[in-house]
Amino acid sequence: MLIEVVRTGGFAGIERRAEVDTSGRPDEDEWRALALLALRPEAHEDPGGRAASGVRDGFSYRITVDGRTVSCHDPHLSDAQRSLVSRVLKEGA
C-alpha cells in the first residue's frame, strides 16, 4: 500500500510532502487499518455532511492511499487522519 501525504498552508505556506510504502513492512496491517479509517467519508465532513473547511493559517492535507484521495483541513481532522498524517510525515521524510 502506498500512502502519500501533502501538507500545505500554515503561516508560511510551505508545502511538505512524504510517502510511505507499507508493502512488506512488519506493521503493514496496522498501517492499512489506519489508512482505511482516515479515508472514511465521515472522517472529513462536518456534522451536516459537508466537507469541513479550514481556518486561517491552518494546514490543509491531501491524503492519497493507493490512488484514492481525500482532503482535510485543520482543525477538522479525525483522530485517524491526524495519526496517519503524523506518521507519514515523520517516517516518509
N, C-alpha and C positions, 0 to 999 in steps of 0.2 A: 504494500500500500504506500503510495506517495502522498505525503501531506505537505502542502505549501501554505505559508502564512505571509501576507503582505500587510505591513502596518504603515499607515500614512497619517498625516495630520500632526496634532500636537502643536505646541507653541512655535517650534522651529520649522515644522512642516517637512521634516526629513523622512523619506521612505526607508523602511527596513524590510528586508525580505530574507526568508530562510525556508529550508525544506528538509524533511526527514523521510528517508525511505525505510519503512519498517520491515521490509522483506528479510526474513532470516534472523531477525533480532530475537533474543530470548523473551523479550517483553512485547512481542508483536500483538498478542491478543489484547493486552492492556491498552496499547495504542489504538487498536481497531475499535474497541468498545468506546473509548473516549471520543474518537473521531466521529463515530456514528451518533453519539449523543449531541455533539457540537453541531451536526448538520440538521438536526430535527427542526422542522419549521417553527414550532412554538418557542424554540430557543432564541430566535431573533425577531420576535414580534412583540408589540406592546399588548396589554390586556385586551384591547379592542380588535386584535387580529391584524393590525397594520404593521409594516416594517418600522421598527423603532429608529428614530433619528438620534444623532449625536448631540453633543454640547460644544459650545465654542472652545476652541483649542484642545478638544478631546481627540483621542485617537480613533481612527476607523480601521477596520480589519477586513481582509478578504481571505477566507479560509477555503482552500481547494483540496479535496480528497479524491484521488483517482478521477479527476475531471469534473467532479461535482462541486460547485462553488456556492458559498453563502457570504453575505456581507453583514457586518455588525459594527456597532459603534459604542464607545464608552458613553455612559456608564451602564449600557443595556446588554452586556454580555451575560450569558448564562454561566453557571459555575463550570460546566463542561467546556464552554468556549474559552473562558478565562484560563483554565488549566491547560488546555491544548495549546493556546497561543503562547503561553509562558514556556511550556516545554519545547515547542518547536523553535521559538526564537532563541532559547538557551542552547539546545542541542544541535540545531541546524545551522548555527552561525559559522 
